[in-house]
Amino acid sequence: QLQLVESGGGLVQPGGSLRLSCAVSGSIGRLYYMHWYRQASGKQRELVASIASDGSTDYADSVKGRFTISRDNANNAKNTVYLQMNSLKPEDTAVYYCKVANPQRIYWGQGTQVTVSS
């Protein structure tokens, strides 16, 4: 079983930056994907960024060049995935969720609110 705990959300002005963290406790295995999703009010949840166990990354077109996903996997029992968000726009306002998928299961975090407003 894995536990995911997100942090780092908050209120930021347009053009500002935030860094989200997702602490993953438990043995994640050797093959996995870690993702950040977001869901704005009244909209469907959408994939924002992904990082695979081999370190490869992928981004939604709407965040390319502004967001960066990374991970700290110093040991298999504790991993952290980050989402550095720069040049934030009001349309980035949403609840951001961390998701981890391995061959056995899919795990979701509880979400953290990001609000971009002046």
PAMARDO-32897 format. One line per field, with one value per residue: x, y, z of N, C-alpha, C, CB in turn. Coordinates in nm, 3 decimals. Glycine has a CB too. Example, Ala and Ser with C-alpha at 12.3 -4.5 7.8 and 13.67 -1.06 7.14 Angstrom:
BEGIN
n.px: 1.319, 1.285
n.py: -0.569, -0.225
n.pz: 0.780, 0.708
ca.px: 1.230, 1.367
ca.py: -0.450, -0.106
ca.pz: 0.780, 0.714
c.px: 1.320, 1.290
c.py: -0.330, 0.003
c.pz: 0.780, 0.787
cb.px: 1.131, 1.408
cb.py: -0.447, -0.060
cb.pz: 0.905, 0.572
! end
This chain:
BEGIN
n.px: 0.083, 0.049, 0.091, -0.008, 0.070, -0.005, 0.130, 0.189, 0.022, -0.173, -0.248, -0.164, -0.028, -0.096, 0.161, 0.330, 0.498, 0.479, 0.559, 0.464, 0.445, 0.453, 0.448, 0.538, 0.476, 0.587, 0.660, 0.737, 0.816, 0.997, 0.911, 0.716, 0.481, 0.454, 0.228, 0.091, -0.226, -0.499, -0.798, -1.029, -1.294, -1.607, -1.509, -1.356, -1.118, -0.779, -0.476, -0.164, 0.120, 0.379, 0.603, 0.823, 0.952, 1.197, 1.279, 1.191, 0.986, 0.667, 0.435, 0.131, 0.015, -0.066, 0.089, 0.352, 0.688, 0.642, 0.583, 0.749, 0.816, 0.952, 1.145, 1.233, 1.400, 1.548, 1.545, 1.372, 1.158, 1.066, 0.953, 0.940, 0.749, 0.761, 0.612, 0.705, 0.584, 0.576, 0.532, 0.252, -0.094, -0.431, -0.599, -0.476, -0.577, -0.698, -0.775, -0.504, -0.383, -0.193, -0.082, 0.002, 0.109, 0.162, 0.247, 0.071, -0.128, -0.326, -0.281, -0.407, -0.362, -0.491, -0.532, -0.452, -0.520, -0.477, -0.472, -0.483, -0.472, -0.527
n.py: -0.119, 0.222, 0.556, 0.884, 1.218, 1.541, 1.875, 2.233, 2.395, 2.701, 3.054, 3.265, 3.536, 3.630, 3.535, 3.455, 3.198, 2.857, 2.565, 2.241, 1.952, 1.599, 1.357, 1.027, 0.740, 0.413, 0.107, 0.157, 0.016, -0.091, -0.019, 0.238, 0.512, 0.855, 1.113, 1.441, 1.574, 1.798, 1.965, 2.187, 2.397, 2.273, 2.146, 1.870, 1.639, 1.679, 1.567, 1.689, 1.669, 1.420, 1.173, 0.912, 0.595, 0.570, 0.824, 0.981, 1.245, 1.412, 1.656, 1.846, 2.043, 2.296, 2.369, 2.343, 2.448, 2.613, 2.465, 2.221, 1.886, 1.675, 1.433, 1.288, 1.018, 0.883, 0.653, 0.337, 0.323, 0.573, 0.829, 1.137, 1.348, 1.635, 1.943, 2.208, 2.521, 2.786, 3.126, 3.154, 3.142, 3.276, 3.075, 2.846, 2.787, 2.550, 2.233, 2.039, 1.716, 1.437, 1.139, 0.799, 0.525, 0.184, -0.152, -0.294, -0.132, 0.174, 0.486, 0.768, 1.104, 1.340, 1.590, 1.936, 2.278, 2.523, 2.858, 3.117, 3.446, 3.799
n.pz: 0.000, -0.078, 0.040, -0.034, 0.000, -0.060, -0.083, -0.065, -0.212, -0.270, -0.260, -0.524, -0.712, -1.055, -1.282, -1.086, -0.885, -0.774, -0.584, -0.587, -0.379, -0.347, -0.127, -0.119, 0.047, 0.124, -0.053, -0.378, -0.598, -0.899, -1.150, -1.259, -1.288, -1.220, -1.168, -1.216, -1.188, -1.257, -1.153, -1.238, -1.118, -1.206, -1.429, -1.613, -1.474, -1.557, -1.715, -1.622, -1.596, -1.628, -1.496, -1.557, -1.431, -1.547, -1.568, -1.777, -1.905, -1.949, -2.073, -2.052, -2.325, -2.248, -2.034, -2.097, -2.090, -1.876, -1.646, -1.442, -1.384, -1.136, -0.949, -0.635, -0.550, -0.349, -0.196, -0.214, -0.041, 0.017, -0.167, -0.345, -0.543, -0.742, -0.852, -1.016, -1.069, -1.277, -1.395, -1.355, -1.441, -1.431, -1.532, -1.449, -1.208, -0.987, -0.829, -0.750, -0.809, -0.707, -0.859, -0.855, -1.041, -1.062, -1.174, -1.012, -0.887, -0.879, -0.731, -0.555, -0.441, -0.194, -0.291, -0.357, -0.325, -0.574, -0.635, -0.859, -0.866, -0.871
ca.px: 0.000, 0.119, 0.020, 0.034, 0.032, 0.036, 0.143, 0.248, -0.076, -0.200, -0.291, -0.050, -0.066, -0.056, 0.303, 0.405, 0.542, 0.454, 0.610, 0.385, 0.516, 0.372, 0.529, 0.487, 0.529, 0.565, 0.747, 0.674, 0.858, 1.096, 0.843, 0.603, 0.462, 0.405, 0.159, 0.013, -0.350, -0.570, -0.941, -1.088, -1.435, -1.697, -1.441, -1.304, -0.980, -0.690, -0.337, -0.077, 0.259, 0.409, 0.743, 0.830, 1.059, 1.325, 1.309, 1.133, 0.877, 0.572, 0.357, 0.021, 0.057, -0.100, 0.186, 0.489, 0.771, 0.612, 0.583, 0.851, 0.796, 1.076, 1.123, 1.344, 1.380, 1.672, 1.528, 1.246, 1.050, 1.019, 0.972, 0.867, 0.739, 0.742, 0.567, 0.742, 0.493, 0.618, 0.447, 0.116, -0.204, -0.559, -0.655, -0.412, -0.649, -0.758, -0.721, -0.400, -0.377, -0.082, -0.125, 0.111, 0.063, 0.258, 0.174, -0.027, -0.241, -0.323, -0.301, -0.431, -0.354, -0.615, -0.543, -0.414, -0.580, -0.393, -0.555, -0.403, -0.561, -0.472
ca.py: 0.000, 0.350, 0.674, 1.004, 1.340, 1.660, 2.002, 2.341, 2.479, 2.828, 3.168, 3.333, 3.633, 3.593, 3.551, 3.401, 3.059, 2.768, 2.430, 2.138, 1.830, 1.482, 1.259, 0.891, 0.646, 0.274, 0.057, 0.192, -0.077, -0.041, 0.032, 0.319, 0.647, 0.953, 1.214, 1.550, 1.608, 1.910, 1.973, 2.318, 2.390, 2.252, 2.086, 1.736, 1.628, 1.667, 1.534, 1.805, 1.630, 1.282, 1.131, 0.767, 0.544, 0.589, 0.966, 1.053, 1.333, 1.456, 1.767, 1.898, 2.158, 2.420, 2.401, 2.325, 2.567, 2.682, 2.370, 2.117, 1.775, 1.608, 1.342, 1.253, 0.877, 0.841, 0.513, 0.285, 0.333, 0.711, 0.904, 1.262, 1.405, 1.779, 2.016, 2.349, 2.595, 2.925, 3.207, 3.105, 3.217, 3.248, 2.948, 2.734, 2.766, 2.416, 2.140, 1.958, 1.584, 1.348, 1.002, 0.705, 0.400, 0.077, -0.265, -0.352, -0.046, 0.318, 0.556, 0.911, 1.187, 1.405, 1.714, 2.063, 2.387, 2.631, 2.969, 3.223, 3.561, 3.925
ca.pz: 0.000, -0.080, 0.087, -0.104, 0.070, -0.136, -0.011, -0.143, -0.280, -0.205, -0.342, -0.584, -0.814, -1.192, -1.306, -0.974, -0.887, -0.662, -0.600, -0.521, -0.342, -0.317, -0.055, -0.141, 0.146, 0.088, -0.159, -0.504, -0.702, -0.995, -1.270, -1.216, -1.340, -1.124, -1.247, -1.158, -1.255, -1.196, -1.182, -1.212, -1.081, -1.317, -1.543, -1.592, -1.430, -1.672, -1.688, -1.635, -1.618, -1.588, -1.495, -1.548, -1.346, -1.616, -1.565, -1.890, -1.864, -2.051, -2.024, -2.131, -2.405, -2.180, -1.928, -2.147, -2.078, -1.750, -1.535, -1.446, -1.291, -1.099, -0.838, -0.546, -0.515, -0.283, -0.160, -0.267, 0.057, 0.029, -0.290, -0.352, -0.678, -0.734, -0.969, -1.012, -1.156, -1.298, -1.485, -1.335, -1.500, -1.365, -1.580, -1.379, -1.082, -0.982, -0.729, -0.811, -0.751, -0.738, -0.888, -0.880, -1.101, -1.086, -1.233, -0.921, -0.851, -0.899, -0.604, -0.568, -0.323, -0.157, -0.366, -0.295, -0.404, -0.627, -0.683, -0.920, -0.870, -0.820
c.px: 0.087, 0.029, 0.079, -0.018, 0.087, 0.047, 0.195, 0.149, -0.097, -0.250, -0.167, -0.101, -0.027, 0.090, 0.390, 0.437, 0.497, 0.523, 0.524, 0.472, 0.415, 0.465, 0.463, 0.554, 0.492, 0.654, 0.680, 0.709, 0.954, 1.032, 0.720, 0.596, 0.410, 0.349, 0.108, -0.107, -0.405, -0.716, -0.991, -1.237, -1.522, -1.636, -1.392, -1.159, -0.892, -0.548, -0.250, 0.066, 0.282, 0.560, 0.744, 0.949, 1.196, 1.363, 1.252, 1.011, 0.787, 0.483, 0.238, 0.070, 0.037, 0.002, 0.331, 0.566, 0.747, 0.622, 0.694, 0.821, 0.931, 1.047, 1.252, 1.319, 1.507, 1.664, 1.389, 1.130, 0.996, 1.055, 0.893, 0.866, 0.700, 0.682, 0.602, 0.659, 0.537, 0.523, 0.301, 0.013, -0.333, -0.620, -0.584, -0.481, -0.723, -0.713, -0.624, -0.385, -0.251, -0.138, 0.000, 0.053, 0.179, 0.181, 0.064, -0.149, -0.220, -0.358, -0.318, -0.407, -0.485, -0.636, -0.500, -0.461, -0.474, -0.487, -0.463, -0.495, -0.490, -0.567
c.py: 0.124, 0.457, 0.796, 1.125, 1.459, 1.781, 2.107, 2.429, 2.610, 2.931, 3.240, 3.428, 3.584, 3.627, 3.494, 3.254, 2.986, 2.636, 2.335, 2.017, 1.720, 1.378, 1.123, 0.797, 0.504, 0.236, 0.073, 0.092, -0.013, 0.024, 0.110, 0.448, 0.733, 1.068, 1.325, 1.574, 1.736, 1.907, 2.109, 2.300, 2.376, 2.187, 1.946, 1.742, 1.607, 1.639, 1.656, 1.765, 1.489, 1.262, 0.980, 0.724, 0.557, 0.736, 1.046, 1.131, 1.369, 1.562, 1.794, 2.022, 2.290, 2.461, 2.387, 2.456, 2.645, 2.590, 2.268, 2.012, 1.712, 1.516, 1.324, 1.110, 0.820, 0.697, 0.468, 0.306, 0.474, 0.785, 1.034, 1.308, 1.551, 1.832, 2.163, 2.423, 2.741, 2.995, 3.165, 3.201, 3.186, 3.114, 2.825, 2.705, 2.633, 2.346, 2.048, 1.827, 1.510, 1.208, 0.917, 0.575, 0.304, -0.043, -0.323, -0.263, 0.097, 0.384, 0.705, 0.980, 1.259, 1.538, 1.835, 2.176, 2.488, 2.736, 3.079, 3.342, 3.684, 3.985
c.pz: 0.000, -0.020, 0.018, -0.029, -0.007, -0.043, -0.109, -0.217, -0.206, -0.304, -0.393, -0.690, -0.953, -1.216, -1.197, -0.990, -0.761, -0.690, -0.518, -0.491, -0.316, -0.255, -0.067, -0.042, 0.108, -0.028, -0.294, -0.614, -0.800, -1.117, -1.226, -1.297, -1.225, -1.205, -1.156, -1.248, -1.191, -1.240, -1.140, -1.185, -1.206, -1.439, -1.508, -1.544, -1.553, -1.628, -1.716, -1.671, -1.566, -1.585, -1.474, -1.461, -1.413, -1.625, -1.680, -1.843, -1.982, -1.989, -2.114, -2.206, -2.330, -2.075, -1.975, -2.141, -1.950, -1.629, -1.555, -1.341, -1.262, -0.982, -0.759, -0.502, -0.455, -0.235, -0.200, -0.171, 0.071, -0.099, -0.280, -0.497, -0.663, -0.864, -0.947, -1.114, -1.161, -1.393, -1.477, -1.390, -1.425, -1.408, -1.523, -1.246, -1.086, -0.855, -0.801, -0.734, -0.798, -0.760, -0.913, -0.933, -1.115, -1.140, -1.143, -0.902, -0.895, -0.766, -0.632, -0.433, -0.301, -0.229, -0.285, -0.387, -0.446, -0.684, -0.734, -0.943, -0.816, -0.716
cb.px: -0.094, 0.160, 0.029, -0.016, 0.083, -0.065, 0.239, 0.342, -0.208, -0.078, -0.383, 0.050, -0.002, -0.145, 0.335, 0.330, 0.694, 0.301, 0.758, 0.264, 0.605, 0.300, 0.547, 0.511, 0.477, 0.418, 0.782, 0.715, 0.738, 1.187, 0.805, 0.613, 0.364, 0.518, 0.042, 0.099, -0.454, -0.504, -1.020, -1.065, -1.477, -1.754, -1.323, -1.315, -0.962, -0.695, -0.291, -0.076, 0.357, 0.343, 0.825, 0.842, 1.032, 1.318, 1.454, 1.095, 0.933, 0.487, 0.444, -0.102, -0.019, -0.234, 0.163, 0.489, 0.748, 0.473, 0.446, 0.992, 0.696, 1.187, 1.071, 1.355, 1.336, 1.704, 1.551, 1.260, 1.097, 1.082, 0.928, 0.931, 0.635, 0.875, 0.413, 0.895, 0.346, 0.762, 0.496, 0.091, -0.219, -0.658, -0.648, -0.265, -0.747, -0.718, -0.837, -0.265, -0.502, 0.025, -0.222, 0.195, -0.003, 0.338, 0.270, 0.037, -0.263, -0.421, -0.181, -0.576, -0.239, -0.619, -0.684, -0.258, -0.691, -0.293, -0.648, -0.336, -0.690, -0.447
cb.py: 0.000, 0.389, 0.688, 1.003, 1.340, 1.688, 1.988, 2.285, 2.406, 2.879, 3.266, 3.230, 3.770, 3.664, 3.694, 3.422, 3.050, 2.748, 2.421, 2.098, 1.853, 1.425, 1.299, 0.845, 0.679, 0.250, -0.091, 0.331, -0.130, -0.154, -0.084, 0.350, 0.648, 1.000, 1.151, 1.681, 1.491, 2.046, 1.860, 2.415, 2.515, 2.379, 2.174, 1.652, 1.512, 1.794, 1.413, 1.885, 1.729, 1.180, 1.205, 0.706, 0.398, 0.529, 0.985, 0.956, 1.461, 1.337, 1.891, 1.931, 2.162, 2.407, 2.311, 2.270, 2.657, 2.744, 2.299, 2.177, 1.671, 1.711, 1.207, 1.352, 0.795, 0.933, 0.491, 0.138, 0.284, 0.781, 0.822, 1.370, 1.326, 1.850, 1.997, 2.369, 2.582, 2.931, 3.195, 3.081, 3.182, 3.360, 2.943, 2.765, 2.882, 2.333, 2.059, 2.034, 1.503, 1.349, 0.996, 0.680, 0.427, 0.041, -0.374, -0.379, -0.050, 0.363, 0.531, 0.939, 1.287, 1.427, 1.733, 2.070, 2.458, 2.578, 3.023, 3.175, 3.534, 4.025
cb.pz: 0.120, -0.225, 0.242, -0.250, 0.218, -0.249, 0.113, -0.239, -0.294, -0.134, -0.262, -0.644, -0.786, -1.296, -1.322, -0.847, -0.900, -0.638, -0.558, -0.607, -0.218, -0.446, 0.094, -0.288, 0.286, 0.053, -0.134, -0.546, -0.776, -1.040, -1.367, -1.067, -1.463, -1.024, -1.325, -1.140, -1.245, -1.234, -1.109, -1.331, -0.999, -1.357, -1.588, -1.721, -1.326, -1.755, -1.773, -1.505, -1.549, -1.685, -1.383, -1.689, -1.311, -1.754, -1.563, -2.004, -1.801, -2.107, -2.012, -2.041, -2.537, -2.114, -1.807, -2.292, -2.194, -1.757, -1.522, -1.424, -1.349, -1.062, -0.888, -0.423, -0.637, -0.166, -0.009, -0.297, 0.191, 0.154, -0.414, -0.259, -0.766, -0.704, -0.994, -1.038, -1.107, -1.352, -1.632, -1.188, -1.651, -1.393, -1.731, -1.355, -1.056, -1.108, -0.657, -0.816, -0.787, -0.624, -1.011, -0.750, -1.239, -0.956, -1.269, -0.787, -0.701, -1.012, -0.507, -0.617, -0.335, -0.007, -0.412, -0.270, -0.322, -0.737, -0.570, -1.056, -0.791, -0.935
! end
